[in-house]
Amino acid sequence: MSYLVLARKYRPETFEKVVGQEPIARTLQNALKTGRLAHAYLFTGPRGVGKTSMARILAKALQCETGPTPTPCLQCARCKAVAASHDLDVIEIDGASNRGIENIRDLRESVRYAATGGKYKVYIVDEVHQITQDAFNAFLKTLEEPPPHVVFVFATTEPRKVPETIRSRCQEFEFRRISDAAIAAHLRDVCAGEKFELEAGLDAAIARRARGGLRDALSLLDQLAAFGGGAIRHESFQELTGFLAPDRVRELFDALLARDAGAALTWVAGALDRGAAAADLIDQWLDHLRALLHRRSASPRPPELPGVAGEALAKQAAALDDAQLLGSMQVLIEARRALRDLEDERLVLEMAVVELARIAELPSLRDALAQLPAGVSSNAPARATAPPPSPRAPPPPPRAPASLAAPPATAAAPAATPAAAPAAAPSAAAPVATTPPADLPARFQQLVAALMSESPSLAVQLGGFVPLREAEGVVEVAPKAGQALPPPSARLDEATRRIARRLFGAPWVVRPVAAPRDAASAAGRAPGAGEVARTRALEQIRDVFGGETVAGDPGA
């Protein structure tokens, strides 16, 4: 007798044996008990979760010699015929190869004939979404009013492709992914029945790899048993699947938290050279971050990673705040999507780990608030406003040349009477107040930390700048040492405006400039009135006509 794979050998034969779909099994059992059997069912859900198995159990319950019954005997000739796929009244149809209107016409003709030996004729149509629209239309009348001896059971992994006219004529059951705990328990039972040697913790690793599909888990167990000759070890699991031990993933995050991008790139190269799949690596990284997130959130049942001490996970979780954790997970989710568009998997992974290392460098919101000077509120306006003009203050000249944009102490102005003082705000030629040096860096870090929760990639871009000076909402920033001036980004500009308005009560216009030669003198120099006026004019032109302002240093 030929070998029977585990997925078929351990296929459930009764409702009680179905793993992870207990609510659906209970509903069908009660329908059989009370005689409230529908004429058509639609089973939906991902692959390997029990749709076809449940359909065959329902057919067995209807065809059993003691049926219809919620507990088929499994001993009568009809039960054995259904289990062996030999029953003439249980017709299984593949929707992918019988999808045309001619096939549906043949089906309409066959349902008119009575069952050959049992009480019902059961039609199980797998992958029903493959049937064409014309074929579905030809089937509507038969499906709505079938003969009383006919029961249809449709199964599909893509219910959105099934027309609503079909779905409305069926009782629909959604099969969900099976929990890792249920799959692991079933794997232990199978290993006990097959006399396999299963290392501790490997059942959970196989369950995570299966992603909620019991059939996939059993198929992988079959491969591991063949690979190890009945002994299922962690080494064979890692060699066969490319999955790394959770402790190896912890080493990567130790390097990232140490801001060692070089070590992280070396780790990625080694993992890929050992045959690990890029998608599997990202999934493992997400699992690790999820474990850290649960510990930061004081979850009563945080996910456990086999082989990784809880103290090590707690230490890593304490080194990151929620925004950095969520931002890191968002980076990995975006990288997972990028794998579908780019052929170079190594490039996607390298970009992801470098961005994760830079996220670890960015300040947390808690640290940014702690750096604010005493007496400065976190939601105060971002710039210091000039005091209102004194009644004896001279009015500013209507058109001031750039040379008059000097501090008031050196500007000569004629005396004026109180009546001549203007009531309007000072013009662009008035002296410009700058943010105190102790205040601007802390608020800039607060802005970067707040941007992290919305877009980690934009936060990394903004974190690559050093604030130089600020005047009337225009913040000049320079790239950090060793970095070139990046191209302008409309997304970054819009995000900083919006977040600064929320945090400080006024928008910020972040203006990248080349790094000054004399950092000490540049930090103390405020932009002149001509620079402020020119920047505002350019912003107004951009708001009206669209486009972007090309950043540069006007003094270069």
C-alpha positions as CSV (number, residue, x, y, z in Angstrom):
1,M,0.0,0.0,0.0
2,S,1.3,3.4,-1.0
3,Y,2.2,6.0,1.7
4,L,-0.6,8.3,2.8
5,V,0.6,11.8,3.7
6,L,-0.2,13.0,7.2
7,A,-2.6,15.7,5.9
8,R,-4.8,13.0,4.5
9,K,-4.3,10.4,7.1
10,Y,-5.4,12.7,9.9
11,R,-8.2,14.4,8.0
12,P,-11.1,14.7,10.5
13,E,-14.0,12.3,10.0
14,T,-16.5,13.7,12.5
15,F,-17.6,17.2,13.6
16,E,-15.9,16.8,16.9
17,K,-12.5,16.2,15.3
18,V,-12.4,19.4,13.3
19,V,-9.7,21.7,14.7
20,G,-10.3,25.4,15.3
21,Q,-13.8,25.6,13.7
22,E,-15.9,24.6,16.6
23,P,-18.7,27.2,16.1
24,I,-19.3,26.1,12.6
25,A,-19.3,22.4,13.5
26,R,-21.8,23.1,16.3
27,T,-24.1,25.0,14.0
28,L,-24.2,22.2,11.5
29,Q,-24.8,19.6,14.2
30,N,-27.7,21.5,15.6
31,A,-29.2,21.9,12.1
32,L,-29.0,18.2,11.6
33,K,-30.6,17.5,15.0
34,T,-33.5,19.9,14.5
35,G,-34.1,19.2,10.8
36,R,-33.2,22.8,9.8
37,L,-30.9,21.8,7.0
38,A,-30.3,24.4,4.3
39,H,-30.3,23.5,0.6
40,A,-27.0,25.4,-0.1
41,Y,-23.9,26.3,2.0
42,L,-21.0,28.5,1.2
43,F,-17.7,27.8,3.1
44,T,-15.2,30.6,2.8
45,G,-11.7,31.1,4.3
46,P,-8.0,30.7,3.6
47,R,-6.5,27.4,2.5
48,G,-6.0,24.5,4.8
49,V,-8.5,25.4,7.5
50,G,-11.0,22.7,7.0
51,K,-13.5,23.8,4.4
52,T,-13.5,20.6,2.2
53,S,-13.2,18.4,5.3
54,M,-16.3,20.0,6.8
55,A,-18.2,19.5,3.5
56,R,-17.3,15.8,3.5
57,I,-18.3,15.4,7.1
58,L,-21.7,17.0,6.3
59,A,-22.1,14.7,3.3
60,K,-21.3,11.7,5.6
61,A,-23.8,12.8,8.2
62,L,-26.5,13.0,5.4
63,Q,-25.6,9.7,3.8
64,C,-25.1,7.6,6.9
65,E,-27.5,4.7,7.2
66,T,-28.7,6.2,10.6
67,G,-28.8,9.7,9.2
68,P,-29.3,12.5,8.8
69,T,-27.4,12.5,12.0
70,P,-24.9,14.9,13.8
71,T,-22.7,11.9,14.7
72,P,-22.1,9.6,11.7
73,C,-21.3,6.0,12.7
74,L,-18.2,5.7,10.3
75,Q,-18.9,1.9,10.2
76,C,-21.7,1.5,7.7
77,A,-21.2,1.0,4.0
78,R,-22.3,4.6,3.1
79,C,-19.9,6.2,5.6
80,K,-17.0,4.2,4.3
81,A,-18.0,5.0,0.7
82,V,-18.0,8.7,1.4
83,A,-14.7,8.5,3.2
84,A,-13.1,6.7,0.2
85,S,-14.7,9.1,-2.3
86,H,-16.7,6.2,-3.9
87,D,-20.2,7.3,-3.0
88,L,-22.2,7.9,-6.2
89,D,-24.5,10.4,-4.5
90,V,-21.6,12.6,-3.2
91,I,-20.3,14.5,-6.3
92,E,-17.1,16.6,-5.9
93,I,-16.6,19.1,-8.6
94,D,-13.5,21.3,-9.2
95,G,-14.7,24.8,-10.1
96,A,-11.5,25.7,-11.9
97,S,-11.9,22.9,-14.5
98,N,-15.7,22.9,-14.7
99,R,-16.3,26.6,-14.9
100,G,-18.2,27.0,-18.2
101,I,-21.9,27.3,-18.9
102,E,-21.9,23.8,-20.5
103,N,-20.8,22.3,-17.3
104,I,-23.5,24.1,-15.4
105,R,-26.1,22.8,-17.9
106,D,-24.9,19.3,-17.2
107,L,-25.2,19.9,-13.5
108,R,-28.7,21.2,-13.9
109,E,-29.7,18.1,-15.7
110,S,-28.1,15.7,-13.1
111,V,-29.9,17.3,-10.1
112,R,-33.3,16.2,-11.5
113,Y,-32.5,12.5,-10.8
114,A,-33.1,11.0,-7.4
115,A,-30.3,9.6,-5.2
116,T,-29.1,6.1,-6.1
117,G,-29.0,4.6,-2.6
118,G,-29.3,7.3,0.0
119,K,-31.7,10.1,0.9
120,Y,-29.7,13.0,-0.5
121,K,-27.4,14.0,-3.4
122,V,-24.6,16.2,-2.2
123,Y,-22.7,18.4,-4.6
124,I,-19.4,19.8,-3.3
125,V,-18.0,22.5,-5.6
126,D,-14.5,23.5,-4.6
127,E,-13.0,26.9,-5.7
128,V,-16.4,28.0,-6.8
129,H,-15.2,31.5,-7.5
130,Q,-13.6,30.2,-10.7
131,I,-16.9,29.7,-12.3
132,T,-17.7,32.2,-15.0
133,Q,-20.4,34.9,-14.6
134,D,-22.5,33.4,-17.4
135,A,-22.4,30.0,-15.7
136,F,-23.4,31.6,-12.4
137,N,-26.3,33.3,-14.1
138,A,-27.5,30.0,-15.6
139,F,-27.3,28.4,-12.2
140,L,-29.4,30.9,-10.3
141,K,-32.8,29.3,-10.6
142,T,-31.6,25.8,-9.8
143,L,-29.7,27.1,-6.7
144,E,-32.7,29.1,-5.5
145,E,-35.2,26.2,-5.8
146,P,-33.4,22.9,-6.0
147,P,-35.1,19.5,-5.7
148,P,-35.7,18.5,-2.1
149,H,-33.1,15.7,-2.2
150,V,-30.2,18.0,-3.3
151,V,-27.7,19.8,-1.0
152,F,-25.0,22.1,-2.5
153,V,-21.8,22.9,-0.6
154,F,-19.6,25.5,-2.2
155,A,-16.0,26.2,-1.0
156,T,-13.8,29.2,-1.9
157,T,-10.7,31.1,-0.8
158,E,-11.9,34.3,-2.5
159,P,-15.5,35.0,-1.5
160,R,-15.4,38.5,-3.0
161,K,-15.3,36.9,-6.5
162,V,-18.6,35.0,-5.9
163,P,-21.5,37.1,-7.1
164,E,-23.9,38.5,-4.5
165,T,-26.8,36.7,-6.3
166,I,-25.1,33.4,-5.4
167,R,-24.1,34.3,-1.9
168,S,-27.6,35.5,-1.0
169,R,-29.0,32.1,-1.9
170,C,-26.6,30.2,0.5
171,Q,-25.9,30.0,4.2
172,E,-22.4,31.4,4.4
173,F,-19.8,30.2,7.0
174,E,-16.5,32.0,7.4
175,F,-13.7,29.6,8.3
176,R,-11.0,31.5,10.2
177,R,-7.3,30.8,10.6
178,I,-6.6,28.3,13.3
179,S,-4.7,29.5,16.3
180,D,-1.1,28.6,16.8
181,A,-2.0,26.9,20.1
182,A,-4.6,24.6,18.5
183,I,-2.2,23.7,15.7
184,A,0.6,22.9,18.1
185,A,-1.6,20.7,20.2
186,H,-2.7,18.8,17.1
187,L,0.9,18.4,16.0
188,R,1.8,16.9,19.4
189,D,-1.1,14.4,19.0
190,V,0.1,13.4,15.5
191,C,3.7,13.0,16.6
192,A,2.5,10.8,19.5
193,G,0.5,8.6,17.1
194,E,3.3,8.4,14.6
195,K,6.1,7.8,17.2
196,F,8.0,10.9,16.1
197,E,10.6,12.5,18.3
198,L,9.7,16.1,18.6
199,E,12.0,18.6,20.3
200,A,10.5,20.9,22.8
201,G,9.2,24.2,21.3
202,L,9.3,23.0,17.7
203,D,5.5,22.4,17.6
204,A,5.0,26.2,18.2
205,A,7.6,27.0,15.6
206,I,5.9,24.9,13.0
207,A,2.5,26.4,13.9
208,R,3.8,29.9,13.4
209,R,5.3,28.9,10.1
210,A,1.9,27.5,9.0
211,R,0.2,30.9,9.5
212,G,-3.1,29.4,10.6
213,G,-3.3,26.6,8.1
214,L,-3.4,23.1,9.6
215,R,-2.8,21.4,6.3
216,D,0.4,23.4,5.8
217,A,1.5,22.5,9.3
218,L,1.0,18.8,8.7
219,S,2.8,18.9,5.3
220,L,5.8,20.6,7.0
221,L,5.8,18.0,9.7
222,D,5.8,15.3,7.1
223,Q,8.9,16.9,5.4
224,L,10.7,17.3,8.7
225,A,10.0,13.6,9.6
226,A,11.4,12.5,6.3
227,F,14.4,14.8,6.6
228,G,15.3,13.6,10.1
229,G,14.2,10.0,9.8
230,G,11.5,10.4,12.4
231,A,13.5,12.7,14.6
232,I,12.3,16.3,14.3
233,R,14.9,18.8,15.5
234,H,15.4,22.5,15.5
235,E,18.4,22.2,13.3
236,S,16.5,20.4,10.6
237,F,13.7,22.9,10.8
238,Q,16.0,25.8,10.3
239,E,17.9,24.1,7.5
240,L,14.8,23.0,5.7
241,T,12.7,26.2,6.0
242,G,15.4,28.9,6.3
243,F,13.8,30.2,9.5
244,L,16.3,31.4,12.1
245,A,16.4,30.7,15.8
246,P,14.6,33.5,17.7
247,D,17.8,34.1,19.7
248,R,19.6,35.0,16.4
249,V,16.9,37.5,15.7
250,R,17.5,39.0,19.1
251,E,21.1,39.5,18.2
252,L,20.0,41.6,15.2
253,F,17.9,43.9,17.4
254,D,20.8,44.2,19.9
255,A,22.9,45.6,17.0
256,L,20.1,47.9,16.0
257,L,19.6,49.3,19.5
258,A,23.3,49.9,19.7
259,R,22.9,52.0,16.5
260,D,25.4,49.7,14.7
261,A,24.1,49.6,11.1
262,G,27.2,47.9,9.9
263,A,26.7,44.9,12.2
264,A,23.0,44.8,11.2
265,L,24.0,44.7,7.5
266,T,26.5,41.9,8.2
267,W,23.7,39.9,10.0
268,V,21.4,40.3,7.0
269,A,24.1,39.1,4.6
270,G,24.8,36.0,6.7
271,A,21.1,35.1,7.0
272,L,20.5,35.4,3.2
273,D,23.7,33.4,2.5
274,R,22.4,30.6,4.7
275,G,19.2,30.4,2.5
276,A,16.7,32.4,4.5
277,A,13.9,33.9,2.5
278,A,13.5,37.7,2.7
279,A,9.8,37.5,3.5
280,D,10.4,35.0,6.3
281,L,13.0,37.2,7.8
282,I,10.7,40.2,7.9
283,D,8.0,38.1,9.4
284,Q,10.4,37.0,12.1
285,W,11.4,40.6,12.8
286,L,7.8,41.6,13.1
287,D,7.2,38.7,15.6
288,H,10.1,40.0,17.6
289,L,8.8,43.6,17.6
290,R,5.4,42.3,18.6
291,A,6.8,40.6,21.6
292,L,8.5,43.8,22.6
293,L,5.3,45.8,22.1
294,H,3.4,43.4,24.4
295,R,6.0,43.8,27.1
296,R,6.0,47.6,26.8
297,S,2.2,47.5,27.1
298,A,2.3,45.3,30.2
299,S,0.3,42.6,28.4
300,P,-0.8,39.8,30.8
301,R,0.1,37.1,28.2
302,P,3.0,38.4,26.1
303,P,4.2,36.3,23.2
304,E,7.0,34.0,24.0
305,L,10.0,33.4,21.8
306,P,11.6,30.0,22.3
307,G,15.2,30.3,23.4
308,V,15.0,34.0,24.2
309,A,15.1,34.9,27.9
310,G,12.3,37.2,29.1
311,E,14.8,39.5,30.7
312,A,16.5,40.1,27.3
313,L,13.2,41.0,25.7
314,A,12.2,43.3,28.6
315,K,15.6,45.1,28.3
316,Q,15.1,45.7,24.6
317,A,11.5,46.8,25.2
318,A,12.6,49.4,27.7
319,A,15.1,50.9,25.3
320,L,12.4,51.9,22.9
321,D,9.2,54.0,23.3
322,D,5.9,53.1,21.7
323,A,6.4,55.5,18.8
324,Q,9.7,54.0,17.9
325,L,8.3,50.5,18.2
326,L,5.3,51.3,16.0
327,G,7.4,53.2,13.6
328,S,9.8,50.2,13.3
329,M,6.9,47.9,12.6
330,Q,5.6,50.2,10.0
331,V,8.9,50.2,8.2
332,L,8.9,46.4,8.1
333,I,5.3,46.3,6.8
334,E,6.3,48.7,4.0
335,A,9.4,46.5,3.3
336,R,7.1,43.5,3.1
337,R,5.0,45.2,0.4
338,A,8.2,46.3,-1.4
339,L,9.2,42.7,-1.8
340,R,6.3,42.2,-4.3
341,D,7.6,45.0,-6.5
342,L,11.4,44.6,-6.4
343,E,13.4,41.6,-7.4
344,D,16.4,42.5,-5.3
345,E,15.4,41.2,-1.9
346,R,18.8,41.9,-0.4
347,L,18.4,45.6,-1.2
348,V,14.9,45.8,0.5
349,L,16.3,44.1,3.7
350,E,19.4,46.3,3.8
351,M,17.3,49.5,3.4
352,A,14.9,48.3,6.1
353,V,17.6,47.6,8.7
354,V,19.4,50.9,8.1
355,E,16.2,52.7,8.6
356,L,15.5,50.8,11.8
357,A,19.0,51.7,13.1
358,R,18.3,55.4,12.3
359,I,14.9,55.2,14.1
360,A,16.8,53.9,17.2
361,E,18.9,57.1,17.0
362,L,15.9,59.4,16.9
363,P,14.8,60.9,20.2
364,S,11.7,59.6,21.9
365,L,8.9,62.1,22.7
366,R,9.6,61.6,26.4
367,D,13.3,62.6,26.0
368,A,12.4,65.5,23.8
369,L,10.0,66.9,26.4
370,A,12.7,66.4,29.1
371,Q,15.1,68.5,27.2
372,L,12.8,71.5,27.1
373,P,14.2,74.4,29.2
374,A,12.5,75.1,32.5
375,G,9.4,77.2,32.2
376,V,8.8,76.4,28.5
377,S,5.5,74.6,27.9
378,S,5.4,71.8,25.4
379,N,2.4,73.3,23.6
380,A,3.7,76.9,23.6
381,P,4.3,78.7,20.3
382,A,7.5,77.7,18.6
383,R,9.0,81.2,18.3
384,A,9.4,84.1,20.7
385,T,7.2,87.0,19.7
386,A,8.5,90.5,19.9
387,P,6.9,92.7,22.6
388,P,4.3,95.2,21.4
389,P,5.8,98.5,20.3
390,S,5.9,101.3,22.9
391,P,3.8,104.4,22.2
392,R,7.1,106.3,21.8
393,A,8.6,103.8,19.4
394,P,9.3,105.2,16.0
395,P,7.2,103.8,13.1
396,P,9.2,101.5,10.7
397,P,9.9,103.0,7.3
398,P,7.6,101.9,4.6
399,R,10.4,100.4,2.4
400,A,13.5,99.4,4.2
401,P,16.6,98.3,2.3
402,A,18.3,95.1,3.4
403,S,21.0,97.1,5.2
404,L,18.3,98.5,7.7
405,A,17.5,95.0,8.9
406,A,20.0,95.4,11.7
407,P,19.2,95.3,15.5
408,P,17.4,98.4,16.8
409,A,20.4,99.4,18.9
410,T,22.4,100.4,15.8
411,A,19.5,101.7,13.7
412,A,19.0,105.5,13.7
413,A,15.4,106.6,13.7
414,P,13.7,110.0,14.1
415,A,11.7,110.7,17.2
416,A,8.0,110.4,16.9
417,T,5.0,111.5,18.8
418,P,2.6,108.9,20.4
419,A,-0.1,109.8,17.9
420,A,2.2,108.8,15.0
421,A,2.7,105.3,16.3
422,P,1.0,102.7,14.0
423,A,-1.5,100.2,15.4
424,A,-0.7,97.5,12.9
425,A,1.9,94.7,13.4
426,P,5.5,95.5,12.5
427,S,6.4,95.1,8.9
428,A,9.0,92.7,7.5
429,A,11.7,95.2,8.1
430,A,11.2,95.2,11.8
431,P,13.7,93.5,14.0
432,V,13.2,89.7,14.0
433,A,13.1,87.7,17.2
434,T,14.9,84.4,17.2
435,T,14.3,81.3,19.3
436,P,16.7,80.9,22.2
437,P,19.4,78.3,21.3
438,A,18.4,76.2,24.3
439,D,14.8,76.0,23.1
440,L,15.1,75.3,19.4
441,P,17.0,71.9,19.5
442,A,14.6,70.5,22.1
443,R,11.5,71.6,20.1
444,F,13.1,70.2,17.0
445,Q,13.6,66.8,18.7
446,Q,10.0,67.0,19.9
447,L,8.8,67.5,16.3
448,V,10.9,64.5,15.1
449,A,9.5,62.3,17.8
450,A,5.9,63.3,17.0
451,L,6.5,62.7,13.3
452,M,7.7,59.2,14.1
453,S,4.2,58.0,15.0
454,E,2.9,59.1,11.5
455,S,5.7,58.3,9.1
456,P,9.0,56.7,10.3
457,S,10.6,57.3,6.9
458,L,9.9,61.1,7.1
459,A,11.0,61.2,10.7
460,V,14.3,59.6,9.7
461,Q,14.7,62.3,7.0
462,L,14.0,65.1,9.4
463,G,16.2,63.6,12.0
464,G,19.1,63.9,9.6
465,F,19.1,67.7,10.1
466,V,20.5,69.9,12.8
467,P,18.5,73.1,13.5
468,L,20.5,76.3,13.1
469,R,18.1,79.2,13.8
470,E,14.4,80.1,13.6
471,A,12.6,83.4,12.9
472,E,8.9,84.0,12.4
473,G,8.2,80.3,11.7
474,V,11.1,79.8,9.2
475,V,13.5,77.2,10.6
476,E,16.8,76.8,8.9
477,V,18.4,73.4,9.2
478,A,21.6,71.9,8.0
479,P,22.5,68.2,7.3
480,K,24.4,66.4,10.0
481,A,28.1,66.0,9.6
482,G,29.1,63.8,6.8
483,Q,25.7,64.0,5.0
484,A,24.9,65.8,1.8
485,L,22.0,68.3,1.4
486,P,19.0,66.1,0.3
487,P,16.5,67.1,-2.4
488,P,13.4,68.9,-1.3
489,S,10.4,66.8,-0.2
490,A,6.8,68.1,-0.4
491,R,5.6,65.4,1.9
492,L,8.1,66.3,4.6
493,D,7.3,70.0,4.3
494,E,3.5,69.4,4.6
495,A,4.0,67.0,7.6
496,T,6.3,69.4,9.5
497,R,3.9,72.3,9.0
498,R,0.9,70.3,10.2
499,I,2.6,68.7,13.2
500,A,4.3,72.0,14.3
501,R,1.0,73.7,14.2
502,R,-0.5,71.0,16.5
503,L,2.4,71.0,18.9
504,F,3.4,74.6,19.0
505,G,0.4,76.6,17.9
506,A,2.1,77.8,14.6
507,P,3.4,76.0,11.5
508,W,7.1,75.7,10.9
509,V,8.6,76.1,7.4
510,V,11.7,73.9,7.6
511,R,14.3,75.3,5.2
512,P,17.4,73.1,4.5
513,V,20.6,75.0,3.8
514,A,24.2,73.9,3.4
515,A,26.1,73.4,6.6
516,P,27.8,76.7,7.6
517,R,31.6,76.9,7.7
518,D,31.6,78.6,11.1
519,A,28.9,76.8,13.1
520,A,29.4,79.0,16.1
521,S,28.8,82.2,14.2
522,A,26.0,80.7,12.2
523,A,24.1,79.6,15.3
524,G,24.0,83.1,16.6
525,R,23.0,84.9,13.3
526,A,19.4,85.4,12.7
527,P,18.0,85.5,9.1
528,G,17.7,89.0,7.9
529,A,14.4,90.7,7.0
530,G,15.1,90.2,3.3
531,E,15.5,86.5,3.7
532,V,12.3,86.2,5.7
533,A,10.4,88.2,3.2
534,R,11.8,86.2,0.3
535,T,10.9,82.9,2.0
536,R,7.4,84.0,2.7
537,A,7.0,85.2,-0.9
538,L,8.2,81.9,-2.3
539,E,5.8,80.0,0.0
540,Q,2.9,82.1,-1.2
541,I,3.8,81.5,-4.8
542,R,4.0,77.8,-4.2
543,D,0.6,77.8,-2.4
544,V,-1.0,79.5,-5.4
545,F,0.7,77.8,-8.3
546,G,1.8,74.5,-6.7
547,G,5.2,72.8,-7.1
548,E,8.1,72.8,-4.8
549,T,10.7,75.3,-3.7
550,V,14.3,74.1,-4.5
551,A,16.3,74.3,-1.3
552,G,19.6,76.1,-1.2
553,D,21.8,78.4,0.7
554,P,21.4,81.9,-0.6
555,G,24.6,83.0,1.0
556,A,26.7,80.3,-0.6
